[in-house]
Amino acid sequence: MEKRKFSREFKIEAVRLVTDRGVSVTLASRDLDVHAAVLRKW
């Protein structure tokens, strides 16, 4: 299985969902198809 790569812009917007908009990490990770642990590292 190949490791997925995400652009800097994608990561920034994903983090903003959680920090600025108050979306839970679990919900954001599910919507973005990214593991919650990965999103927490960003």
SVG drawing of the C-alpha trace seen along z (x, -y; Angstrom):
<svg xmlns="http://www.w3.org/2000/svg" viewBox="-18 -30 22 32">
<polyline fill="none" stroke="black" stroke-width="0.4" points="0.0,0.0 1.4,-3.3 1.7,-6.2 -0.6,-9.1 0.9,-12.6 -1.1,-15.7 -0.3,-19.2 0.6,-21.9 -2.7,-23.7 -4.8,-20.6 -3.2,-20.1 -3.6,-23.8 -7.3,-23.7 -7.8,-20.4 -6.3,-21.9 -8.5,-25.0 -11.6,-22.9 -10.7,-21.8 -9.2,-24.9 -11.2,-27.7 -14.5,-26.1 -14.7,-23.8 -15.3,-20.6 -14.2,-17.5 -11.0,-15.7 -13.1,-12.5 -15.6,-14.1 -13.1,-16.1 -10.9,-13.0 -13.9,-11.0 -15.0,-13.7 -11.5,-14.2 -10.7,-10.4 -7.6,-10.9 -6.9,-8.9 -7.6,-10.9 -4.0,-10.3 -2.6,-11.8 -4.8,-14.9 -3.8,-15.3 -0.1,-15.3 -0.7,-18.1"/>
</svg>
